[in-house]
Amino acid sequence: MNSEYEQLKIIGRLEPIDFPEWDIFDIDAKIDTGAYTSSLHCHHIEAFEREGKPYVKFNLLDPSHETYNDKLFKLPIHATKSIKSSNGSIEERYIIKTIIRIAGEELDIELSLADRSEMRYPVLIGRKLLSGHFLVDASKNNLSTND
């Protein structure tokens, strides 16, 4: 095997992740090599300005999720991007930046904010984060918890 790949951690198609900056831990994430951008389920997404700069406010997850705490997040908008959703429609989404912990690694991540209430998992991790860090074994789940 190529030594470049030998240094990459292997993760499964589902992995627990943490958002250490937000004190949110052990959220199930779908690892999706078909998606470029990572996505985060939230609701009440609303753009606003703070000191002339674009911000977005939102609530994470759904009230039915076990880690839901009704906290309102207010973060700078890193970008706005047209993203093709799982049903094929193109949506304009806000992109925010934070830190994610996955498989023992803390990485900077860009997340599109989306209503994923119809999806099984609240977080989708795309190729932009995976590339250069992980190999995905689609036949397995939760490989990072076996470290």
For each residue, the residues with C-beta under 8 A, 3 or more apart:
1: 5 6
2: 5 6
3: 6 7
4: 7 8
5: 1 2 8 135
6: 1 2 3
7: 3 4
8: 4 5 132 133 134 135
9: 103 104 105 133 134 135 144
10: 134 135 136 137 143
11: 15 31 102 103 134 135 136 137 143 144
12: 15 31 136 137 138 139 140 141 142 143 144
13: 30 31 136 137 138 139 140 141
14: 28 29 30 31 121 141 142
15: 11 12 28 29 31 102 103 125 141 142 143 144
16: 26 27 28 29 142 144 145
17: 26 27 28 29 100 101 102 123 125
18: 24 25 26 27 100 101 102
19: 22 23 24 25 27 98 99 100 101
20: 23 25 99 101 106
21: 98 99
22: 19 60 73 98
23: 19 20
24: 18 19 27 60 67
25: 18 19 20 67
26: 16 17 18 67
27: 16 17 18 19 24 61 67 122 123
28: 14 15 16 17 121 122 123
29: 14 15 16 17 102 121 122 123 124 125
30: 13 14 119 120 121 123 124 125
31: 11 12 13 14 15 125 130 134 136
32: 35 124 125 126
33: 126 127 130 136 138
34:
35: 32 38 39 124 126 127
36: 126 127 128
37: 81 83 95 110 111 112 126 128
38: 35 109 110 111 112 123 124 125 126 128 129
39: 35 83 93 111 112 113 114 116 123 124 126
40: 60 96 111 112 113 114 116 122 123
41: 60 61 62 114 115 116 117 119 122 123
42: 45 58 59 60 61 73 113 114 115
43: 58 59 62 115 117
44: 57 58 59 72
45: 42 56 57 58 94 113 115
46: 56 57 58
47: 54 55 56 77 94
48: 55 56 57
49: 52 53 54 55
50: 53 55 74
51:
52: 49
53: 49 50 76
54: 47 49 76 77
55: 47 48 49 50 74 75 76 77
56: 45 46 47 48 74 75 76 77 94 96 113
57: 44 45 46 48 72 73 74 75
58: 42 43 44 45 46 72 73 113
59: 42 43 44 70 71 72 73
60: 22 24 40 41 42 68 71 73 122
61: 27 41 42 65 67 68 122
62: 41 43 65 68 117 122
63: 68 70
64: 68
65: 61 62 68 122
66:
67: 24 25 26 27 61
68: 60 61 62 63 64 65
69:
70: 59 63
71: 59 60
72: 44 57 58 59
73: 22 42 57 58 59 60
74: 50 55 56 57
75: 55 56 57 96 98
76: 53 54 55 56 96 97
77: 47 54 55 56 80 94 95 96
78: 95 96 97 110
79: 94 95 110
80: 77 92 93 94 95
81: 37 92 93 95 112
82: 90 91 92 93
83: 37 39 90 91 92 93 112 114
84: 88 89 90 91
85: 88 89 90 91 114
86: 119
87:
88: 84 85
89: 84 85
90: 82 83 84 85
91: 82 83 84 85 114
92: 80 81 82 83
93: 39 80 81 82 83 112 113 114
94: 45 47 56 77 79 80 112 113
95: 37 77 78 79 80 81 110 111 112 113
96: 40 56 75 76 77 78 110 111 113
97: 76 78 108 109 110 111
98: 19 21 22 75 108 109 111
99: 19 20 21 106 107 108 109
100: 17 18 19 106 107 109 125 129
101: 17 18 19 20 104 105 106 107
102: 11 15 17 18 29 105 107 125 134 144
103: 9 11 15 134 143 144 147
104: 9 101 144 147
105: 9 101 102 133
106: 20 99 100 101
107: 99 100 101 102 129 133
108: 97 98 99
109: 38 97 98 99 100 129
110: 37 38 78 79 95 96 97 128
111: 37 38 39 40 95 96 97 98 123
112: 37 38 39 40 81 83 93 94 95
113: 39 40 42 45 56 58 93 94 95 96
114: 39 40 41 42 83 85 91 93
115: 41 42 43 45 118
116: 39 40 41 119 121 122 124
117: 41 43 62
118: 115
119: 30 41 86 116 122 124
120: 30
121: 14 28 29 30 116 124
122: 27 28 29 40 41 60 61 62 65 116 119
123: 17 27 28 29 30 38 39 40 41 111
124: 29 30 32 35 38 39 116 119 121
125: 15 17 29 30 31 32 38 100 102 129 130
126: 32 33 35 36 37 38 39 129 130
127: 33 35 36 130 131
128: 36 37 38 110 131
129: 38 100 107 109 125 126 133
130: 31 33 125 126 127 133 134 136
131: 127 128
132: 8
133: 8 9 105 107 129 130
134: 8 9 10 11 31 102 103 130
135: 5 8 9 10 11
136: 10 11 12 13 31 33 130
137: 10 11 12 13 140 143
138: 12 13 33
139: 12 13
140: 12 13 137 143
141: 12 13 14 15
142: 12 14 15 16 145 146
143: 10 11 12 15 103 137 140 146
144: 9 11 12 15 16 102 103 104 147
145: 16 142
146: 142 143
147: 103 104 144
